């Protein structure tokens, strides 16, 4: 993580883009998000690691009042990162230049 980045603990839920169910689901503080201007890295023990870059991002969407959903080209899953203070998460990502769309 480069200078000017931030790190935040939270939870993660990994769901297929189509169909139902989930592959991983854990609450706070089992996941960590690290972000800087070049990448966002999500890590969780069961889900593994997701790296979001300008080259693979499809969408970053607000998920109600609980978190942010990440969709990338190289995974057939959506990753939802939940945080106790979702406004801190979204403002931190916005400050680094990551555009967060409305709930989808």
C-alpha positions in Angstrom: 0.0 0.0 0.0 1.5 3.3 -1.1 1.6 6.6 0.7 -1.7 8.2 1.4 -3.6 4.9 1.6 -5.7 3.5 4.4 -6.7 0.3 6.0 -10.0 -0.7 7.5 -11.3 -3.9 9.2 -14.8 -5.2 8.4 -16.7 -8.2 7.2 -17.0 -9.8 3.8 -19.6 -11.7 1.8 -18.7 -13.4 -1.5 -21.6 -14.3 -3.7 -21.9 -15.6 -7.3 -22.8 -12.9 -9.9 -25.7 -15.1 -10.9 -27.7 -17.7 -8.9 -27.9 -17.7 -5.1 -26.0 -18.6 -2.0 -22.5 -17.4 -1.0 -19.0 -18.8 -0.9 -17.8 -16.9 2.1 -19.5 -14.9 4.8 -17.8 -13.4 7.8 -18.5 -10.4 10.1 -16.4 -7.7 11.5 -13.4 -7.9 12.2 -12.5 -10.9 10.0 -11.7 -9.1 6.8 -9.4 -6.2 6.0 -9.5 -3.7 3.2 -6.3 -1.8 2.2 -6.5 0.9 -0.4 -4.4 3.4 -2.2 -4.6 5.2 -5.5 -3.5 2.1 -7.5 -5.4 -0.8 -5.9 -7.8 -2.0 -3.3 -7.0 -5.3 -1.6 -9.6 -7.3 0.3 -8.4 -10.2 2.4 -10.4 -12.7 4.4 -9.3 -16.1 5.7 -11.9 -18.2 3.9 -12.6 -16.0 0.9 -8.9 -15.4 0.1 -7.7 -12.2 -1.5 -9.3 -9.9 -4.1 -7.2 -7.2 -5.8 -9.1 -4.4 -7.5 -7.2 -2.2 -10.0 -8.2 0.3 -12.7 -7.6 -2.6 -15.2 -10.0 -5.1 -13.7 -12.7 -3.0 -12.0 -16.2 -3.2 -13.5 -18.1 -1.4 -10.7 -17.8 -0.3 -7.1 -21.3 0.2 -5.6 -22.6 1.4 -2.3 -24.5 -1.4 -0.6 -27.2 0.3 1.5 -25.9 1.5 4.9 -23.7 -1.5 5.5 -20.9 -1.5 2.9 -19.5 -1.5 -0.6 -19.8 -4.1 -3.3 -16.9 -4.8 -5.7 -17.3 -6.3 -9.2 -14.2 -7.1 -11.2 -13.5 -8.7 -14.6 -11.4 -11.6 -13.4 -13.9 -13.1 -10.8 -17.4 -14.5 -11.3 -18.3 -13.3 -7.9 -19.3 -10.1 -6.2 -17.4 -9.1 -3.0 -19.3 -7.1 -0.4 -17.1 -5.5 2.2 -19.1 -4.3 5.3 -17.9 -1.8 7.8 -19.0 -0.4 11.1 -18.6 3.1 9.7 -19.5 2.8 6.0 -19.2 6.6 5.5 -15.5 6.3 6.6 -15.0 3.6 4.0 -16.7 5.5 1.1 -15.1 8.8 1.9 -11.6 7.1 2.1 -12.1 5.4 -1.2 -13.4 8.6 -2.8 -10.4 10.6 -1.5 -8.1 8.1 -3.3 -10.0 8.6 -6.6 -12.1 5.5 -6.5 -15.6 6.2 -7.9 -18.4 4.6 -5.9 -21.8 4.2 -7.6 -25.2 4.0 -6.0 -26.6 0.7 -4.8 -27.4 -1.5 -7.7 
